[in-house]
Every structure is written in structure tokens, then in C-alpha cells.
Amino acid sequence: MPAIAHDDLQPHTYYWARENKASGDPVELEIVLISTVFGLAPEYWTVATMGSDQHRTISSFTYLDRVAPPSRTSSLPEMKKLADTDRQ
């Protein structure tokens, strides 16, 4: 799968990505968010990783695919069932 070019990234969008590391160690896929917390212009965009309050530079990752949002019509009943089960 070819990587997504940095110029093709969209703000406020989640992506499957791999951190660019210098070592030859395998790097896990993770979900990241293109953040505009420091400004709306692309040169101010950063990457927020799940479970962390740190922001990294766009070039710190290779972006593989956009995370698709769930389908509202098909997933809402299933999500409600899960929520009801958790309350019991």
C-alpha cells in the first residue's frame, strides 16, 4: 500500500500510521489525528497520538490509510446494545 503524501493529509482526520524510527525495529500501526491545535495553516499542523497528550511533527509518521468513520445507520443499534450491556 503506498503511503499518503503529506500534502494530501486533511486536518481533524484520523489515519492509520507508522512512526518513522531510525532503528530497524518493527513499528506497530497506530491511529493518529491530524491536529490544528497550534494553527489552521498546514505548516502548524501536528500529529496527536491516541493515549498521549504529546504532539509530534507531520514528518514523524508514514500515513497508510484514512480511518473510516462508522456507518451511523448500521452501528448505532449495536453501540446502544453494548452500552446497555455495560450498565448491567
ZATORLO-476637 format. One record per residue (C-alpha): residue number from 1; x, y, z. Coordinates in Angstrom, 3 decimals, padded with zeros to 6 digits. Example, Ala and Ser with C-alpha at 12.3 -4.5 7.8 and 13.67 -1.06 7.14 Angstrom:
2
nr = 1 | u = 012.300 | v = -004.500 | w = 007.800
nr = 2 | u = 013.670 | v = -001.060 | w = 007.140
END
This chain:
88
nr = 1 | u = 000.000 | v = 000.000 | w = 000.000
nr = 2 | u = 001.521 | v = 003.341 | w = -000.985
nr = 3 | u = 001.886 | v = 005.993 | w = 001.687
nr = 4 | u = -000.310 | v = 009.087 | w = 001.711
nr = 5 | u = 001.665 | v = 012.209 | w = 000.810
nr = 6 | u = 001.862 | v = 014.872 | w = 003.496
nr = 7 | u = 000.246 | v = 017.363 | w = 001.108
nr = 8 | u = -002.799 | v = 015.075 | w = 000.855
nr = 9 | u = -003.467 | v = 014.909 | w = 004.611
nr = 10 | u = -006.617 | v = 016.558 | w = 005.950
nr = 11 | u = -006.939 | v = 018.299 | w = 009.328
nr = 12 | u = -009.185 | v = 016.786 | w = 012.021
nr = 13 | u = -008.872 | v = 013.406 | w = 010.317
nr = 14 | u = -007.713 | v = 010.089 | w = 011.755
nr = 15 | u = -005.168 | v = 007.951 | w = 009.896
nr = 16 | u = -003.516 | v = 004.576 | w = 010.264
nr = 17 | u = 000.174 | v = 005.424 | w = 010.523
nr = 18 | u = 003.610 | v = 004.095 | w = 011.426
nr = 19 | u = 006.129 | v = 006.158 | w = 013.317
nr = 20 | u = 009.343 | v = 006.761 | w = 011.384
nr = 21 | u = 012.113 | v = 005.348 | w = 013.564
nr = 22 | u = 015.813 | v = 005.219 | w = 012.816
nr = 23 | u = 016.232 | v = 001.714 | w = 014.203
nr = 24 | u = 015.368 | v = -001.377 | w = 012.200
nr = 25 | u = 012.868 | v = -002.494 | w = 014.844
nr = 26 | u = 009.382 | v = -003.253 | w = 013.551
nr = 27 | u = 006.949 | v = -000.435 | w = 014.224
nr = 28 | u = 003.306 | v = -001.085 | w = 015.104
nr = 29 | u = 000.471 | v = 000.573 | w = 013.259
nr = 30 | u = -001.370 | v = 003.181 | w = 015.287
nr = 31 | u = -004.226 | v = 005.593 | w = 014.826
nr = 32 | u = -003.221 | v = 009.257 | w = 014.786
nr = 33 | u = -005.111 | v = 012.528 | w = 014.406
nr = 34 | u = -004.003 | v = 015.460 | w = 012.279
nr = 35 | u = -004.393 | v = 018.311 | w = 014.763
nr = 36 | u = -004.715 | v = 022.073 | w = 014.264
nr = 37 | u = -004.175 | v = 022.930 | w = 017.934
nr = 38 | u = -001.268 | v = 025.259 | w = 017.013
nr = 39 | u = -002.895 | v = 026.833 | w = 013.939
nr = 40 | u = -005.094 | v = 026.193 | w = 010.922
nr = 41 | u = -002.393 | v = 026.598 | w = 008.271
nr = 42 | u = -000.768 | v = 023.279 | w = 007.228
nr = 43 | u = 002.658 | v = 024.390 | w = 008.459
nr = 44 | u = 001.217 | v = 024.431 | w = 012.020
nr = 45 | u = -000.448 | v = 021.021 | w = 011.881
nr = 46 | u = 000.791 | v = 018.378 | w = 014.276
nr = 47 | u = 000.051 | v = 014.736 | w = 014.959
nr = 48 | u = -001.766 | v = 013.668 | w = 018.109
nr = 49 | u = -001.385 | v = 010.037 | w = 019.090
nr = 50 | u = -004.044 | v = 008.147 | w = 020.994
nr = 51 | u = -003.424 | v = 007.860 | w = 024.726
nr = 52 | u = -000.910 | v = 010.698 | w = 024.823
nr = 53 | u = -001.058 | v = 014.454 | w = 025.294
nr = 54 | u = 002.059 | v = 014.949 | w = 023.158
nr = 55 | u = 002.019 | v = 016.309 | w = 019.617
nr = 56 | u = 004.606 | v = 015.372 | w = 017.011
nr = 57 | u = 005.547 | v = 016.750 | w = 013.631
nr = 58 | u = 003.787 | v = 015.569 | w = 010.480
nr = 59 | u = 007.061 | v = 014.107 | w = 009.188
nr = 60 | u = 007.349 | v = 011.806 | w = 012.237
nr = 61 | u = 004.938 | v = 009.331 | w = 010.626
nr = 62 | u = 004.197 | v = 007.477 | w = 007.429
nr = 63 | u = 000.455 | v = 007.624 | w = 006.743
nr = 64 | u = -001.061 | v = 004.475 | w = 005.280
nr = 65 | u = -004.826 | v = 004.964 | w = 005.189
nr = 66 | u = -007.616 | v = 007.169 | w = 006.448
nr = 67 | u = -009.689 | v = 005.720 | w = 009.291
nr = 68 | u = -013.254 | v = 005.487 | w = 008.036
nr = 69 | u = -015.967 | v = 006.717 | w = 010.384
nr = 70 | u = -018.564 | v = 004.135 | w = 011.403
nr = 71 | u = -021.746 | v = 003.973 | w = 009.415
nr = 72 | u = -024.366 | v = 005.712 | w = 011.566
nr = 73 | u = -027.290 | v = 003.646 | w = 010.340
nr = 74 | u = -025.701 | v = 000.268 | w = 010.917
nr = 75 | u = -023.635 | v = 000.837 | w = 014.049
nr = 76 | u = -025.938 | v = 002.874 | w = 016.310
nr = 77 | u = -028.211 | v = -000.021 | w = 017.351
nr = 78 | u = -025.172 | v = -002.200 | w = 018.029
nr = 79 | u = -023.499 | v = 000.558 | w = 020.059
nr = 80 | u = -026.684 | v = 001.049 | w = 022.110
nr = 81 | u = -026.797 | v = -002.684 | w = 022.882
nr = 82 | u = -023.171 | v = -002.554 | w = 024.049
nr = 83 | u = -023.855 | v = 000.488 | w = 026.229
nr = 84 | u = -026.928 | v = -001.179 | w = 027.766
nr = 85 | u = -024.904 | v = -004.334 | w = 028.467
nr = 86 | u = -022.161 | v = -002.303 | w = 030.207
nr = 87 | u = -024.723 | v = -000.683 | w = 032.526
nr = 88 | u = -025.989 | v = -004.033 | w = 033.826
END
